[in-house]
Amino acid sequence: MTRTGLVFALGVVLLAALLMVSTAYGTTPIPVSEVWAAIRQGAGLSDSEMSPTHRIVFDLRLPRALFASVIGAGLGIVGVVLQTTTRNDLADPFLFGLSSGAAAGAVFVITVTGDILGIWTLPLAAFCGGLVASGIVLALVHGLRTSAPEKLILAGLAVSFLFSAITNYLIFSGDNRAAHSVIFWMLGGLGLARWETFPLVCAGLGLILAYSLYRSRWLDALLTGDLTAATLGVPVQGVRFKMFFVAALATAMFVSVAGVIGFVGLMVPHIARGIVGPLHRQLLPTAALVGAMLLTVSDILSRLMLSPQELPVGIVTTSLGSVFVFLLLFKSRNTMR
């Protein structure tokens, strides 16, 4: 087995262990044997046959653990794609207005309309808000007739500020009783993890992983610069637009059920490159694995740090991200010496 294969296999084992820990530990710790028994029984029991332990494990904690791993994996891959296509080591899914648009859609539902479509109302509103924001960014860049990375970043920042202003207006003009729900959602959380919406986040992960692997050679070429990539036959402008669109679509799916979870897409690509290098055929699966582990650990911490109260997972990832950025700054300073 190659070094990369061994590292990946060890990562899968570690992720499986973290998923078991996430399912077993919380406000009420549950023995691993009971967790495994509830998982094996699955959804085959009737309501009368389900024990309280089975309900906690199978209906609450297991979908939450799986959501954390899938969303973390997806955000990690999106971060790799955006950092490569923009040639910006600090790019992440929330630099381009995607989260701000999703937040505006979710806050509109929480403060104005309410759950008119049941459990799907909030995810659909956030998903549509993210798509609108990404559509505006793409329209701005298209109107400028350029796909230069700096223009894409500036357009994303402009849209992010716009939707942040809309979100703040909705918060102050809406029902004050919904403020706690708004703040918790904007800081990121996995409290909406349900089996019904699990296919949505799986679709987001499958979309970004499949397309980025399919275009991995073009992504490798972009590492050499636009001119060199163009001489190698890569349609640079088209690749950048398509990659951003797919990344935006996947991010909207993740944000629609988990809120704004920042810094995962920023940290994961750097960690993954340190393990397997910059080539995307190995980098993308590794980033998915690292992202899954990072968000799973963050979710465990968010539930245990203030137990029995739950801390928004975005606070944990932002704290880790700030430390990570400080380390990047010190590393770059030492490199320049």
C-alpha positions, 0 to 999 in steps of 0.5 A: 500500500502506498503512503497516501493509501495508508494515510487515507485508510487510517483517516477512514478508521479515525473518522469511523471512531469519531462518528461513534464517539459523536453518537455515544456522547452528549448530554446523556452518555450512552454505552457504545454497545447500546449505540451499536445495537440501536444502529443495527436495529435501524428504522425497522422498529415500530414506535411502540418498540422503540426505547428512549435510547433508540430514539436518541441514537437513531433519530437524533445523534446518528443523523447529526454525526453523519450530517457533520461528516458529509457537510465537513467533507463538502466544505473541505472540497469546496475550499480546495476548488475555490482556492485553486480557481482564485489562486487565493490561499484564504478563499473559502465558501463564505468569501463569495457571498454564498453564506450571506445569501443563504442567511438572508433567505433563512432569516426571512423565513424565521422572522416573516413567513414562518414554516409555511412548508413545514420542515422543508421551509428553512432549507429551501429558503436558505438554498434559494438565497444562496443561489440568488447570491451566487447568481448575482456574483456570476452576473457581475463577473460576466458583465465585467467580461472577465474571470480574473480571480481578483474580480471574482473576489471583489464581486463576492465581497460586494454581494456578501455586504449587500445580503448582510445588510438585508439580513440585519434589516430583517432581524431588527424589523422582525419578531424579536422572539425569533432573535435567538433562532436567527443568531443560532442559525447564523452562527452555524448548527446541526440541530436541523439534522434529520433523515428527511434532509440527509439526501440534500447534503449527500447530493451536495457532496456528490456533486462537488466531489464528482465534478472536481475529480472529473476536472482534476487535471484542469485544476492541476493546470490552473496551479501553474497560472492562467497563461500556462493553463491556456497553453495546455488547452484548458479553457480557463474562463469557462473552468473558473465559471463552472467551478464557481457555479458548482461550488456555489450550488453545493455550498447552498445545499450545505448552508441550507441545513447547517447555517453559516459554518465558517473557516472549515473550507479555509483550513482543510485545503492547507491541512490536506496539501500538507499531507498529500501535496497539491495534485487534486486527484489525491488532494480532493479525497483527502480534503473530504476526509479531513473536513469530515473529521474536523467538523465532527470533532467541532460538533462534539466539542460544541455539545460538550463545552457548555453541556447541557446547553449546546454551543453553535458549532460555528463558534468552535470552527471560527475559534479554530480558524482564527488560530489557524490563520495566525499560524499561517501568518507566522509561517509566511513571515518565517518563510520570507526571512 
